[in-house]
Amino acid sequence: MTENSSCCTPGGPCQGGGDTAVEVGAVTSTYKVTGMTCGHCEGAVSSEIGEIAGVSAVQAVAASGLVTVTSKAPLDEAAVRAAVDEAGYELVGQV
């Protein structure tokens, strides 16, 4: 997705956000992402970040713009940025 125009409206019926389970001994990182407005956006970001090696869970929240990622080891921010870019959004950085 290169544009956000295909996303649901903020009050739309889309759902998403990924898995919220936390692994013992896993690394949890939170990132700020701009441009997410709905569940479809959350799903797109979660799906792309979920493809990064070592990622076990992703929870994106459009209302806050926060994306929480659980992984086996700390992630390379460039890989997260590339995944968010591929989804059509912008990574502000880690919070």
Disulfide bonds with the S-S distance in Angstrom:
Cys8-Cys14 1.85
